[in-house]
Amino acid sequence: MKTKITRLYFPFDNYSKLLIIIALVGFEFASAASIVLKSPDKTIQLSIAVDNKQLSYIVAKNNIEIIAPSTIGIMVDSIALGSDVTLTGKAVFSKINEKYSTVGNHPNVVNKANEVAIPLQSSGKFFKVFVRVYNDGFGIRYGLPEGSKRLNADLTTWNFANTSGKVAWSDNSVNYESLSRVTTWDKLPESKIIIPPLTIKTNGCWVSVSEADCETFSDMNLQRNRNGLKVVFSYAKKGWDIKPLDGNGPKVLNGTYRGMNVSPWRTTVITTNMTDLINSDLLMNLCPAPAKGSDFSWVKTGRCLWQWWSVGAPKYEDQKQWFDAAAKLKWEYYLIDDGWRVWKQEGKDQWQLLAEVIAYGKSLGVKSIVWVDSKEMRHAKERRIYLEKIKTLGADGIKIDFIPNATAEIMQWYMGSMQDCAELKLMLNFHGSVKPTGLTRTYPNDITREAVRGNEWHMTRYKRVQPLYHDVSIPFTRYLAGAADYTPVMLDPVELSSAKYTWAHQFAQAVVYLSPITHFADQYKFYIESPMFDLFQQVPTVWDETRVLPCTEMGEVVAYARRSGKTWWVGIMNGANEREVKINLNFLKTKTNATLVFDTMKGFAEINRMEKQVNKGETITLKLSSGGGFVGKF
């Protein structure tokens, strides 16, 4: 017997009503039926209902609608799960309340949320919808029917209640190396595939859409649909067969959640200010903790010198100079990039020579990261053998490049690679890769990755010029997915001349752009001979506190204040238009000494530097050049 219900209401602050309602089973959703789930602080409310026979949801923040009625559903074996739905059992509620540490915008994370698992049926197929709501957003994922053979499509949508605000978005491209920009909603073409995260300012909130915990699904992309977004899979347009995991895939993560094969979480961050947006841990919070007994205390952050951008492939005879320079800069790492594979000397092959340069670096206290083409390790057995060999030579990390498109199969390869590197205690940097989805929580050794249009897209030898708007848009797109290996801080005047980025702007990249191991782009002489040399020796790569300063405007100017210990660093990057900004030093506790690096307003390859005392609450007025910037150390 099926009972019609006009409303299902499950607030967490009313357990007596909850216990009565969830004891009932076998309901059909009536047209007005809904399940309501609130964030722990009750500022976000997500309502699930049936709208015109389709499962849908609505989201409000502080009682203001943010997401208008939007589809929930997934198509498996050509059946649209979410249409003509029937509730088949108890909706199971749970609370998440835990703490863990990380490295990045801040060290300590609170993972606190309310969750519901809703058992449903469509066309005889039994599945679940999992919804988790945080104080700063929510995630939705699907538990697949047992025995599912093919994933056809993801039917999740986001229909925004208001699209009058600006939106930060990126074109689709292989390996996420596309431009980010900020436009009005109507300038976002409906025909374009977009790579998440995408961020829109709507109804007084910053709303960012992406995905979390993508283990065995193809990478998710987005496409505009009138006033909303829908899911597309650019690497699997017609879906994919759901295959059992093989030895090439994950050993700890296997694409399951609460005993079911599941989709990744479809995520939405919702905050009322930019500081909370940038500091959101939603994606990591939706991912599993490291396996029980795991020890990642060996994971170490730091600065990394790197030669490929500035001089091309590394030459064996030059390596001691690069290690010497890294030591002089007091940087922790040096990256031995593509080119070492062709090193030869009489009686020695490239592996013996690689071992020699790694050992030389260790004698100076500089750790080595070694580059590899993924085609040398596409399968589990050869991957493990290769990584063990790199570890035996004394390397501390691996940079895996030229990774195939992020299909479901390749996403499993990513998980297996992360697991192997964790077991071997190798730091990991994926290049030519897919975006992160929060799994640095599970594998903290996945310390950074590319999946970004970084400074490799500003190089004279390839006739590449990075437009000025990109640098001030990307904090609201790719960086909301996690750390990125942008390879910041170009100082070579020849390289900067095409767009005339200033030295202050370039240095600010190292403060604004998060990468716990930051690979600096340029030739070491430009850092050692720089008037900012002492600051390069000191600049951190991870932070105890991060604030977005009020002058920040998506696509125009970005200003962060970040604290490491008792020292604050301010980094400001300007876009195309000269401007004046005011920085209030209200984050300081007392009068302090400051080092200030300004644009000269005369030339791009020079700075004005000032040492002075400043007071808490003092306001600094800055004039920023086109492509200019500012760095302050307090």
Secondary structure by P-SEA (a helix, b strand, c coil): cbbbbcbbbbbcccaaaaaaaacccccccccccbbbbbcccccbbbbbbbccccccbbbbccccccccbbbbbcccccccccccccccccbbbbbbbbccccccccccccccbbbbbbbbccccccbbbbbbbccccbbbbbbccccccccccccbbbbbccccbbbbbbcccccccbbbbbbcccccccccccccccccccccbbbbbbccccccccbbbbbbcccbbbbbcccccccccccccccccccccccccccccccccbbbbbbccaaaaaaccccccccccccccccccccccbbbbbcccccccccccaaaaaaaaaaaaccccccccccccccccccccaaaaaaaaaaaaaaacbbbbbbbcccccccaaaaaaaaaaaaaacccbbbbcccccccaaaaaaaaaaaaaaaaabbbbbbcccccccccccccccccccccccccccccccccccccaaaaaccccccccccccccccccccccccccccccaaaaaaccccccccbbbbcccaaaaaaccaaaaaacccccccbbbbccccccccbbbbbbbcccbbbbbbbbccccbbbbbbccccccbbbbbbbbbccccccbbbbbbbbbcccbbbbbbbccccbbbbcc
